[in-house]
Amino acid sequence: MYRLNSIRKCYGSNVALDIEELTIAEGRLYTLTGANGAGKSTLLSILAFLLPPTSGEIFYAGNRVDWNPGSVEEYRRKVTLLHQSPYLFGGTVYDNVAFGLKARGVQGEAQQRRVDKALDGVGLQGFRDRKARELSGGEAQRVAMARALVLEPEVLLLDEPLANIDRETTGVIETVIASLPAQGTTVVLITHDPEQPDRLNGVSILLEGGKVAMPHPPGRR
Amino acid sequence: MDFLVSSFASALRLIGSFSPDVVDAVGTSLAVSAGATVFAALFGIPLGVLVGLSDFPLKRLVVTLLNTLMAVPTVVVGLVVYGILSRQGPLGVLGLLFTPTAIVIGGTLLAAPIVANYALASVRGADPRIVPTALTLGAGRFLAVGTLIGEIRFGILAAVIAGFGRVVSEVGVAMMLGGNIRGYTRTMTTAIALETSKGEFAFGMALGIILMMVALLVNLFLNLLQKR
């Protein structure tokens, strides 16, 4: 799905990311681990096409990404990033989950059907008319997950989606995440939970000082 | 003291009787202020949002300039626009001087920096996750910025109201560009200045009361928005 060659991201003289080579295969689940400041969020932002690298090449589905505004917009419609503290827009849960569908011109019954299905998927049936700003942290996280999943993205990027949420919500979201590769979705997830890579049966990528220290350890799929 | 009390009572009677001169001045004031505010919003909001969202080499200078323009005396704006619209000026052939349109032009120049600065402050104070969230959900640049404006709509509305407050209460531009023509370009503020100088203190006070009520309503609304 992705191939990264000699990717560097610098902020002034500080090198945040320096990856010689990294391949992310289609329909697989990857967990991204490393200490704070290792470059995990920077890498995720680059994979989400929100942040261009300072130098290097990225290939997505075999095509070299040129970072032109028009083509980047196209790539962004295939990839969705979910932050650790997701921002919910004002309005209802429905407005939030339908946001990306509206941006893609999906309207009417198709829109409603997909929103309802996504809310069902994260266990939020009956929440569609609730005000998004009045939800608890765990509910908000699940709405953000539904908002990402409703788009059926080719790649789902998750920046510590299970931090600061309760155990019940963690279980719901982990189940949803673990089921995605079987549906063809590529998942890259940042985690600080040492047991999560095993629970999700993912390929572990360890970042240290902006470099890939352990891309594909043996013994994991 | 009796003078003030009797003038106040006369002012209330003038307001209550819907004196044509009072109604004219109030109508002209509100009309030119609304027109200027609309144009100021059309220029100021995009400018403020653009400056707020962009990074460019002279950004600090542009922000300083916008801040400075907020404090430009109204008579200076009146003077500059007078020079442009007067018969010898570059736009003199249009014959706009001493018309409501001239007041709208001057009011727009007064209010636009205020609207832009308030909009800029709203963008700066907005949650930094709004635009990236919209982008990663597949929004194009315009939809992402539109979403941001929707999320900070109360701040943007406050910007517009602050612009209106500036225009409706100023006297320099209206006097210099409108000429204080009765029933045509006479606004509340120019009428107060003129009638008071003629000794019609009660008339001036009537308009002053209405102007204060408008200013009070604008500020109450602004306060309400800022709390949301």
Interface residues (C-beta under 8 A of the other chain):
Chain A: A48 L50 P69 E73 R76 R77 V79 T80 L81 H83 S85 P86 Y87 F89 G90 F99 G100 A103 R104 R147 A148 L151
Chain B: D127 R129 I130 P132 T133 A134 L135 T136 L137 G138 A139 G140 R141 L143 T147 G150 E151
